[in-house]
């Protein structure tokens, strides 16, 4: 499927064995009760806003020790660009 440029989501992941097997496939999305019970759209949006707020706070507190406008932890890259 990836050769066709399609994203794959494995639904119904409920057991650690399923999770272990499926995490061997790079680029696959997983969902199921093992990872989280169903949440509303509002809960998802609030969680995204909280992540952004924390990332912003991290940028502010590390500005004096990071020599550029980029924080790169290998799996997460946060760029801060000042507008204006």
N, C-alpha and C positions, 0 to 999 in steps of 0.2 A: 504494500500500500504506500509506503514512504516513497518508493520509486515514482509513484504517480503524483507526489506532492500532497498527499492527504494526511491529515492529523488523525491519530487513533486514540479513542477513549475507551478504556476498559471499565465497564460499569459493574457494580455489585461486588466490589472487593470487600469481603467480610472476614477473611481469615489470614493470619500472618503468612501461611504457606502461599496463598494466592499473591499477596503483596511481594514476597520474596521472588517468586517466579516471574512476575510481570515487571519488576524493576530491572531485570536484565535486558529489557528492550528499550534502548535509548529513544527519547522523544515521545514516549507514550504517556498519555494522561491517564490518571487513575481516579476513580471515585467509588465511594461505598461507605458503609457504616464503620468499617475499620478506621477510616480516615476522618470522617465527620458524619454526624447525623444531618439530615436535610436542614438547610437554613434558608431564610427568606432573602429576597433581593435586598431589602434594607439592611439586614445583618451583613451581607457581603459588602455592600457599599460602605457601611460604617467601618468594617475591618480594613478595607482598602484605604480609607481616609486616615485611620490610625497608623497604618504602615507608612504612609506618606509623611505624616506628622513626625513620626519617630525618625525617619530618614532625614528630614529637614533639621531636626534637633541634633542628629549625629553630625551633619555637615557643619552646623554652627559650632559645635563643641570641638571638632577636629580641624577647623580651619587653620589654626595656628601650627599644627603639626603636619598637615598634608601639603606638600609643595605645589599642588595644582588644584584645579577645580574638579578632580575626579577621585572617587573612592572606588577601588576595584578589589573585591574580596575573592575573585575567582569565579564565584557563581552569581554574584550580584554586582552590577555596575551602576553606580549612581553618579550622574553628572549634575552639577549645579551651574546654571548659567544665569548671570545677573542681567536683567533687562533694564534698559534705560540709562 
